[in-house]
Amino acid sequence: MAEILEDMYRLKGKCLGSLLFFTKTFFKLRTGRDFRVSNPMGRESHHVQISRELTKVFDGKISNLNINIFPRSGKTELIIHFIAWAIANYPDSNFIYASYSHFLATKATQTIREIISMPYYRKLFGISISDTSSAKDNFVTTAGGTVFAAGTGGTITGFGAGIRGITDRFGGTFIIDDSLKPDEATSDTIRQGVTDWWFNTAQSRLNNGNKTPVIHIGQRVHEQDLPALFIGMDNWSHLILESLDSAGNALDPDMYTREELLKMQEQEPYVYAAQHQQNPQPSGGGIFKEEWFPLLDEEPNILTTFITADTAESIKSYADYTVFCFWGLYRIIQLGMETDMYGLHLIDCRQDRIEPKDLQPDFMAFYLDCMRYKIKPKIAAIEKKSTGSTLVSVLKDIQGLQIIPIERNAASGSKVTRFLVAQPYIATKRVSLPRNANFTKMVLEHMRKITANMSHRHDDIADNFADSIQLALVDKVIGFNFYHKEDMIKREALIKTIAMTQQKTLRDRHKSLWG
């Protein structure tokens, strides 16, 4: 019995004295798996570095800490265990855990609650959750410590971080784990909302004023994101973890090898610079490079064709144009051999300012020209906005032409998000143009002006490119007969899901009408 107690005291001491040892121990107990610690060549493990910096905050050696690292790095597990570890040392500590989503913050606090509720934790440290606490997004320990989940931009009432008047030891911290959703980084309004939340809400919840430490951890997503604000402040310490250092060593080769990172640097420069090198490029830079578009002297072997249309809301000079594009899908040939990759070839493109009343006849004229091509288009994808919706409704009865209305909503993402989805496909030269077509110069000039901060004047052609890539290369809705069996299975599952949704809608409508 004495030996068991001695082992317990020794284990308790090791857990309390080392955040990383505590994390390894309780991650294993909770999940049954070993906590993976990275082992890069020529660099120190980022798990070791983060644990060391968090311990400095706990020891009072750092007042505020900003950590920037690539997504899926294990950072959230470290932060979760940091809170549980700190409570094991000082059970009256008060924490606020914030993320861009209240749901994500709640998932984290729920996991913290699970750790503290483990019998092994209670046996080692004598701490448990108060019986009065049942919520997933906030709880109180039996020693009076608190953990509260919040979404950046949301309100925080009744809870604070730190302990008022405590200055000689740790009393809790305000933690921000990913302050901004990457898909929303290009929105000036959302970014400013997070900054306003920091100044107007978050700082007011520090129980000990500027003596309560703050920790921000997450990837960089924009040159003007919240970490950029912290980097400009004197009272902040920073741990900037680049995925690829100046010597070419990968930070976590099990996640991203050097070769994968170099490929990403070439094909997805915006994502690479921000999320991996923690150095977002100025958002005014061009998303697409002219040299990424192969210019073909001979047309490839087209397998199927389709049309995309982006209609303007106005014919005024400051508005976008109406653009119709005619695309061909083909199998890419390398070194004289067919590959399993597909490319898109722009067969025709027309840009014009068209009055709404002329939209249908102009589309029909373009469609008839496309019908003279050796492979007739059977699909037209049209953006469903006011003028586009009208066009969709008047074209739906044309025999032999399937109309796909393209919805623009929160799920489809912002324009910049759609352009960044298209970027790697264009960067790998999977979208080609005819060298001598009269529209090629116009298209290249347009595409090279597209920027991430929307400083370009028009993006109507780029919208067509993004839509065609999404339909043919991402979702593989176009030309599905040519894709592999697994792609067809996915498409059949998608069709089945859509059909089930439509059936449910009809049933709900029937119930609402007839009871």
Phi, psi and omega per residue, in radians:
M1 nan -0.723 -3.141
A2 -1.084 -0.678 3.136
E3 -1.150 -0.682 3.114
I4 -1.100 -0.782 3.123
L5 -1.100 -0.691 3.129
E6 -1.119 -0.721 3.097
D7 -1.111 -0.676 3.120
M8 -1.119 -0.777 3.139
Y9 -1.119 -0.686 3.141
R10 -1.154 -0.762 3.121
L11 -1.126 -0.713 3.111
K12 -1.055 -0.779 -3.135
G13 -1.098 -0.718 3.140
K14 -1.170 -0.677 3.126
C15 -1.153 -0.800 -3.115
L16 -1.188 -0.509 -3.066
G17 -1.531 -0.242 -3.080
S18 -2.439 2.034 3.103
L19 -1.081 -0.742 -3.097
L20 -1.174 -0.684 3.090
F21 -1.143 -0.730 3.089
F22 -1.030 -0.785 -3.119
T23 -1.078 -0.825 3.127
K24 -1.043 -0.752 -3.074
T25 -1.139 -0.905 -3.019
F26 -1.440 -0.403 2.999
F27 -1.142 -0.739 3.117
K28 -1.130 -0.750 -3.139
L29 -1.147 -0.632 -3.061
R30 -1.400 -0.686 -3.002
T31 -1.900 -0.334 -3.049
G32 1.421 0.038 3.142
R33 -2.001 2.741 3.058
D34 -1.323 2.486 3.039
F35 -1.354 2.084 -3.075
R36 -1.351 2.148 3.051
V37 -1.854 2.158 -3.080
S38 -1.102 2.665 -3.100
N39 -2.412 1.195 -3.071
P40 -1.299 2.719 3.101
M41 -1.478 2.231 3.081
G42 1.365 0.103 -3.138
R43 -2.480 2.788 3.083
E44 -1.477 2.522 3.134
S45 -0.968 2.349 3.117
H46 -1.207 -0.474 3.077
H47 -1.142 -0.674 3.102
V48 -1.182 -0.759 -3.119
Q49 -1.109 -0.797 -3.128
I50 -1.119 -0.763 3.134
S51 -1.045 -0.704 -3.139
R52 -1.132 -0.760 -3.127
E53 -1.197 -0.670 3.089
L54 -1.118 -0.656 3.110
T55 -1.132 -0.602 3.077
K56 -1.100 -0.672 3.064
V57 -1.098 -0.800 -3.136
F58 -1.050 -0.684 -3.116
D59 -1.422 -0.023 3.125
G60 1.405 0.216 -3.135
K61 -1.458 -0.344 3.104
I62 -2.221 2.331 3.129
S63 -1.477 -0.808 3.130
N64 -2.366 2.462 -3.031
L65 -2.317 2.239 3.025
N66 -1.989 2.165 3.119
I67 -2.078 2.182 3.103
N68 -2.049 2.186 -3.066
I69 -2.698 2.800 -3.076
F70 -1.137 2.705 3.124
P71 -1.163 2.717 3.140
R72 1.096 0.603 -3.080
S73 -1.634 -0.082 -3.055
G74 1.573 0.152 -3.088
K75 -1.122 -0.684 -3.096
T76 -1.173 -0.672 3.070
E77 -1.046 -0.717 3.117
L78 -1.130 -0.721 3.141
I79 -1.169 -0.738 3.111
I80 -1.030 -0.825 -3.120
H81 -1.257 -0.493 3.060
F82 -1.044 -0.772 -3.141
I83 -1.133 -0.814 3.124
A84 -1.103 -0.641 3.112
W85 -1.173 -0.775 3.131
A86 -1.116 -0.664 3.099
I87 -1.179 -0.593 3.066
A88 -1.085 -0.594 3.111
N89 -1.426 -0.783 -3.129
Y90 -2.319 1.558 -3.009
P91 -1.191 -0.155 3.099
D92 -1.658 0.161 -3.118
S93 -1.207 2.602 -3.120
N94 -2.039 2.244 -3.082
F95 -2.186 2.501 2.867
I96 -2.060 2.222 -3.131
Y97 -2.002 1.975 -3.092
A98 -2.035 2.575 3.027
S99 -2.545 2.969 -3.119
Y100 -1.108 -0.328 3.101
S101 -2.151 2.248 3.074
H102 -1.078 -0.571 3.107
F103 -1.074 -0.805 3.133
L104 -1.142 -0.708 3.109
A105 -1.094 -0.681 3.132
T106 -1.162 -0.685 3.082
K107 -1.023 -0.703 -3.133
A108 -1.185 -0.812 -3.121
T109 -1.180 -0.524 3.068
Q110 -1.130 -0.689 3.106
T111 -1.166 -0.709 3.078
I112 -1.034 -0.756 3.106
R113 -1.046 -0.739 3.137
E114 -1.077 -0.708 -3.140
I115 -1.116 -0.846 -3.104
I116 -1.166 -0.469 -3.128
S117 -1.450 -0.120 -3.131
M118 -1.159 2.368 3.131
P119 -0.957 -0.631 -3.122
Y120 -1.140 -0.701 3.107
Y121 -1.110 -0.830 -3.124
R122 -1.096 -0.660 -3.124
K123 -1.209 -0.684 -3.120
L124 -1.274 -0.760 -2.948
F125 -1.961 -0.148 3.106
G126 1.183 0.502 -3.083
I127 -2.150 2.515 3.099
S128 -2.611 3.013 3.114
I129 -1.419 2.431 3.104
S130 -1.090 2.479 3.129
D131 -1.100 -0.332 -3.123
T132 -1.431 -0.123 -3.089
S133 -1.770 2.031 3.126
S134 -2.181 -0.214 -3.096
A135 -1.284 2.621 3.114
K136 -1.392 -0.497 -3.037
D137 -1.661 0.038 3.005
N138 -2.841 2.557 3.091
F139 -2.702 2.893 -3.120
V140 -2.192 2.400 3.064
T141 -1.461 2.891 3.125
T142 -1.158 -0.258 3.097
A143 -1.669 0.052 3.100
G144 1.652 0.028 3.067
G145 -1.271 2.712 -3.096
T146 -2.337 2.626 3.005
V147 -2.341 2.226 -3.036
F148 -2.298 2.306 3.126
A149 -1.677 2.450 3.141
A150 -2.536 2.678 3.008
G151 -1.749 2.411 3.106
T152 -1.087 2.219 -3.065
G153 1.799 -0.276 -3.135
G154 -1.627 3.013 3.140
T155 -1.452 2.700 3.056
I156 -2.310 1.939 -3.108
T157 -2.200 2.431 3.035
G158 1.457 -0.086 -3.124
F159 -2.302 2.661 3.072
G160 -2.520 2.924 3.120
A161 -1.864 2.440 -3.116
G162 1.530 3.078 3.127
I163 -2.117 2.180 -3.108
R164 -1.059 2.263 3.070
G165 1.495 -0.174 3.138
I166 -1.551 2.067 -3.119
T167 -2.218 -0.223 -3.043
D168 -1.680 0.005 3.087
R169 -2.796 3.013 -3.088
F170 -1.211 2.426 3.127
G171 -2.337 0.190 -3.131
G172 2.120 3.011 -3.090
T173 -2.705 2.803 3.037
F174 -1.704 2.083 -3.081
I175 -1.973 2.300 3.052
I176 -2.059 1.987 -3.114
D177 -1.913 1.756 -3.054
D178 1.102 1.628 -3.061
S179 -1.377 -0.358 -3.013
L180 -2.430 2.338 3.087
K181 -1.237 2.259 -3.094
P182 -0.929 -0.679 -3.113
D183 -1.125 -0.353 -3.080
E184 -1.855 0.113 -3.033
A185 -1.143 -0.490 -3.094
T186 -1.442 -0.071 3.132
S187 -1.485 1.972 3.105
D188 -1.038 -0.645 -3.101
T189 -1.139 -0.806 -3.113
I190 -1.194 -0.747 3.116
R191 -1.053 -0.777 3.137
Q192 -1.146 -0.588 3.100
G193 -1.093 -0.686 3.106
V194 -1.170 -0.726 3.104
T195 -1.096 -0.775 3.108
D196 -1.083 -0.691 3.101
W197 -1.047 -0.730 -3.139
W198 -1.064 -0.835 -3.083
F199 -1.297 -0.687 -2.985
N200 -1.632 -0.467 -3.073
T201 -2.014 -0.992 -3.000
A202 -1.050 -0.857 -3.064
Q203 -1.123 -0.460 3.133
S204 -1.313 -0.162 -3.129
R205 -1.760 0.266 3.066
L206 -1.577 1.878 -3.008
N207 -1.090 -0.453 -3.122
N208 -2.002 0.484 3.140
G209 1.045 -2.446 -3.102
N210 -1.295 0.009 3.046
K211 -1.512 -0.215 3.014
T212 -1.447 2.116 -3.099
P213 -1.224 2.664 3.079
V214 -2.167 2.399 3.112
I215 -2.134 2.172 2.963
H216 -1.963 2.302 3.088
I217 -2.404 2.314 -3.140
G218 2.808 2.995 3.119
Q219 -1.346 2.687 2.971
R220 -1.394 2.455 -3.128
V221 -2.219 -0.222 -3.109
H222 -2.844 2.644 -3.127
E223 -1.143 -0.323 3.134
Q224 -2.064 0.614 3.100
D225 -1.439 -3.135 -3.066
L226 -1.098 -0.724 3.090
P227 -1.033 -0.531 3.083
A228 -1.077 -0.650 3.082
L229 -1.113 -0.778 -3.121
F230 -1.169 -0.639 -3.141
I231 -1.087 -0.490 3.129
G232 -1.476 0.014 -3.112
M233 -1.762 2.492 -3.069
D234 -1.265 -0.511 -3.006
N235 -1.630 0.413 3.122
W236 -2.064 2.471 2.982
S237 -1.806 2.673 -3.018
H238 -2.359 2.413 2.997
L239 -2.115 1.764 -3.091
I240 -1.764 1.933 -3.033
L241 -1.882 1.753 3.120
E242 -1.356 2.433 3.131
S243 -1.162 -0.493 3.119
L244 -2.326 2.057 -3.102
D245 -1.453 3.120 -3.050
S246 -1.127 -0.379 3.115
A247 -1.554 -0.009 3.123
G248 1.481 0.328 3.122
N249 -1.596 2.268 3.113
A250 -1.337 2.455 -3.128
L251 -1.202 -0.712 -3.124
D252 -2.471 1.419 -3.044
P253 -1.082 -0.339 3.063
D254 -1.208 -0.467 3.104
M255 -1.631 -0.855 -3.124
Y256 -2.426 1.988 3.113
T257 -1.314 2.897 3.095
R258 -1.003 -0.757 -3.113
E259 -1.120 -0.710 3.120
E260 -1.135 -0.679 -3.130
L261 -1.212 -0.701 3.101
L262 -1.138 -0.659 3.088
K263 -1.136 -0.721 3.107
M264 -1.139 -0.650 3.108
Q265 -1.028 -0.652 -3.134
E266 -1.365 -0.719 -2.983
Q267 -1.640 -0.525 -3.121
E268 -2.312 1.130 -3.006
P269 -1.041 -0.608 -3.131
Y270 -1.174 -0.825 3.138
V271 -1.121 -0.759 -3.122
Y272 -1.070 -0.856 -3.079
A273 -1.088 -0.740 -3.071
A274 -1.411 -1.067 -2.980
Q275 -1.330 -0.453 -3.075
H276 -1.871 -0.679 3.128
Q277 -1.702 -0.052 3.096
Q278 0.986 0.654 -3.107
N279 -2.509 1.293 -3.066
P280 -0.959 2.389 3.088
Q281 -1.260 2.628 3.021
P282 -0.923 2.238 -2.984
S283 -1.214 -0.112 3.095
G284 -1.407 -0.123 -3.123
G285 -1.216 2.697 -3.117
G286 -1.233 2.417 3.132
I287 -1.394 -0.604 -3.077
F288 -2.024 2.390 3.117
K289 -1.772 2.457 -3.078
E290 -1.048 -0.608 -3.096
E291 -1.261 -0.136 3.117
W292 -1.346 -0.235 -3.068
F293 -1.726 1.933 3.069
P294 -1.132 2.317 3.069
L295 -1.811 2.007 -2.998
L296 -1.768 2.325 3.047
D297 -1.357 -0.572 3.107
E298 -2.071 2.457 -3.129
E299 -1.207 2.399 3.106
P300 -1.220 3.021 -3.139
N301 -1.342 1.629 -3.051
I302 -1.259 2.317 -3.139
L303 -1.680 -0.659 3.124
T304 -2.730 2.818 -3.095
T305 -2.290 2.773 3.077
F306 -2.763 2.926 -3.101
I307 -2.062 2.506 2.939
T308 -2.133 2.612 -3.125
A309 -2.452 2.320 3.038
D310 -2.173 1.943 -3.017
T311 -1.698 2.516 3.136
A312 -1.476 2.683 3.106
E313 -1.500 -0.281 -3.045
S314 -2.664 2.773 3.060
I315 -1.725 0.124 3.140
K316 -1.172 2.692 -2.999
S317 -1.121 -0.459 -3.108
Y318 -1.499 -0.177 -3.120
A319 -1.470 2.851 3.061
D320 -1.167 2.825 3.045
Y321 -1.427 2.896 2.856
T322 -1.573 2.269 -3.075
V323 -2.243 2.278 3.005
F324 -1.983 2.329 3.105
C325 -2.190 2.476 3.111
F326 -2.027 2.094 -2.982
W327 -2.025 2.617 2.991
G328 -2.145 2.368 3.084
L329 -1.700 2.323 -3.119
Y330 -2.527 2.793 3.095
R331 -1.540 2.277 -3.076
I332 -1.307 2.389 3.121
I333 -1.930 2.255 3.095
Q334 -2.167 2.254 3.131
L335 0.918 0.658 3.092
G336 1.391 0.062 -3.113
M337 -2.064 2.436 3.077
E338 -1.199 2.381 3.082
T339 -1.857 3.103 3.080
D340 -1.645 0.220 3.091
M341 -1.687 2.594 3.128
Y342 -2.017 2.606 3.110
G343 -2.209 2.917 3.085
L344 -2.024 2.396 3.092
H345 -2.102 2.235 3.123
L346 -1.443 1.885 -3.087
I347 -1.441 -0.665 -3.138
D348 -2.684 2.641 3.118
C349 -2.621 2.270 3.112
R350 -2.241 2.311 -3.137
Q351 -2.206 2.270 -3.109
D352 -2.812 2.818 3.015
R353 -1.680 2.003 -3.009
I354 -2.121 2.281 3.046
E355 -1.207 2.553 -3.114
P356 -0.891 -0.629 -3.105
K357 -1.203 -0.367 -3.124
D358 -1.730 0.053 -3.035
L359 -1.126 -0.818 -3.124
Q360 -1.107 -0.888 -3.135
P361 -1.094 -0.598 3.118
D362 -1.197 -0.701 3.087
F363 -1.118 -0.760 -3.117
M364 -1.080 -0.637 3.104
A365 -1.131 -0.724 3.104
F366 -1.154 -0.743 -3.132
Y367 -1.081 -0.719 3.137
L368 -1.149 -0.643 3.061
D369 -1.108 -0.719 3.119
C370 -1.120 -0.593 -3.129
M371 -1.193 -0.257 3.088
R372 -1.424 -0.174 3.139
Y373 -1.266 2.693 -3.060
K374 -1.039 -0.532 3.078
I375 -2.041 1.992 -3.013
K376 -1.308 2.460 3.059
P377 -1.288 2.373 3.108
K378 -1.975 -0.100 -3.089
I379 -2.321 2.434 2.982
A380 -2.270 2.116 3.117
A381 -1.768 2.135 -3.019
I382 -2.223 2.263 3.111
E383 -1.095 2.260 -3.047
K384 -1.608 1.401 2.952
K385 -2.098 -2.891 -2.955
S386 -0.980 -0.979 3.141
T387 -1.258 -0.639 3.110
G388 -1.116 -0.682 3.117
S389 -1.074 -0.704 3.105
T390 -1.108 -0.761 3.135
L391 -1.102 -0.723 3.107
V392 -1.022 -0.764 -3.069
S393 -1.188 -0.603 -3.089
V394 -1.469 -0.302 -3.112
L395 -1.668 -0.208 -2.992
K396 -1.102 -0.339 -3.096
D397 -1.655 0.059 3.119
I398 -1.258 2.159 -3.127
Q399 -1.204 2.386 3.083
G400 1.465 0.006 3.136
L401 -2.170 2.044 3.096
Q402 -1.576 2.212 3.137
I403 -1.710 2.172 3.060
I404 -1.897 1.879 3.098
P405 -1.335 2.269 -3.134
I406 -1.709 2.026 -3.119
E407 -1.461 2.482 3.008
R408 -1.994 1.936 -3.139
N409 -2.616 -3.041 -3.100
A410 -1.064 -0.620 -3.106
A411 -1.175 -0.577 -3.120
S412 -1.380 -0.194 3.081
G413 1.456 2.987 3.118
S414 -1.285 2.980 3.088
K415 -0.993 -0.830 -3.091
V416 -1.083 -0.688 3.101
T417 -1.043 -0.769 3.132
R418 -1.125 -0.666 3.123
F419 -1.174 -0.659 3.141
L420 -1.252 -0.482 3.009
V421 -1.149 -0.678 -3.129
A422 -1.308 -0.439 -3.004
Q423 -0.933 -0.870 -3.103
P424 -1.130 -0.509 3.112
Y425 -1.221 -0.675 3.098
I426 -1.287 -0.684 -3.131
A427 -1.093 -0.539 3.107
T428 -1.564 0.260 3.000
K429 1.069 0.770 3.124
R430 -1.767 0.105 3.065
V431 -2.203 1.975 -3.033
S432 -1.924 2.815 3.126
L433 -2.277 2.648 3.017
P434 -1.274 2.294 -3.012
R435 -1.044 -0.734 -2.960
N436 -1.838 0.214 3.128
A437 -1.217 2.618 -3.086
N438 -1.218 -0.274 -3.128
F439 -1.675 -0.188 -2.980
T440 -1.081 -0.818 -3.136
K441 -1.067 -0.745 3.121
M442 -1.063 -0.759 -3.116
V443 -1.140 -0.804 -3.136
L444 -1.092 -0.737 3.120
E445 -1.087 -0.705 3.138
H446 -1.152 -0.845 -3.024
M447 -1.161 -0.609 -3.116
R448 -1.279 -0.232 3.133
K449 -1.587 -0.112 -3.099
I450 -1.250 2.198 -3.086
T451 -2.115 2.837 -3.120
A452 -1.398 -0.321 3.123
N453 -1.729 0.237 3.080
M454 1.047 0.544 3.103
S455 -1.413 -0.162 3.077
H456 -1.233 2.734 -3.060
R457 -1.442 -0.728 -3.090
H458 -2.284 2.613 3.093
D459 -2.474 0.444 -3.078
D460 -1.153 -0.733 3.108
I461 -1.188 -0.740 3.121
A462 -1.061 -0.623 3.073
D463 -1.060 -0.736 3.102
N464 -1.098 -0.739 3.114
F465 -1.086 -0.803 -3.128
A466 -1.094 -0.732 -3.133
D467 -1.156 -0.736 -3.113
S468 -1.151 -0.697 3.121
I469 -1.148 -0.752 3.136
Q470 -1.063 -0.778 -3.082
L471 -1.250 -0.770 -2.981
A472 -1.645 -0.608 -3.031
L473 -1.888 -0.498 3.134
V474 -1.605 -1.125 -3.123
D475 -1.394 -0.359 3.114
K476 0.998 0.698 3.080
V477 -1.369 -0.587 -3.139
I478 -1.475 2.316 3.059
G479 1.111 0.626 -3.053
F480 -1.098 -0.402 -3.136
N481 -1.109 -0.345 -3.066
F482 -1.624 -0.162 -3.072
Y483 -1.485 2.984 -3.117
H484 -1.209 2.905 -3.075
K485 -1.001 -0.725 -3.100
E486 -1.147 -0.576 3.088
D487 -1.170 -0.687 3.121
M488 -1.149 -0.648 3.111
I489 -1.100 -0.750 3.117
K490 -1.083 -0.729 -3.118
R491 -1.164 -0.711 3.108
E492 -1.075 -0.673 3.101
A493 -1.132 -0.681 3.109
L494 -1.119 -0.780 3.119
I495 -1.069 -0.720 3.134
K496 -1.095 -0.722 3.128
T497 -1.106 -0.770 3.116
I498 -1.065 -0.753 -3.140
A499 -1.093 -0.754 3.126
M500 -1.096 -0.693 3.118
T501 -1.104 -0.755 3.123
Q502 -1.111 -0.701 3.118
Q503 -1.104 -0.720 3.129
K504 -1.123 -0.712 3.124
T505 -1.058 -0.753 3.122
L506 -1.117 -0.734 3.116
R507 -1.095 -0.754 3.140
D508 -1.106 -0.691 3.138
R509 -1.153 -0.686 3.133
H510 -1.110 -0.738 3.131
K511 -1.105 -0.724 -3.111
S512 -1.152 -0.507 -3.127
L513 -1.484 -0.696 -2.976
W514 -2.023 -0.172 3.108
G515 1.421 nan nan
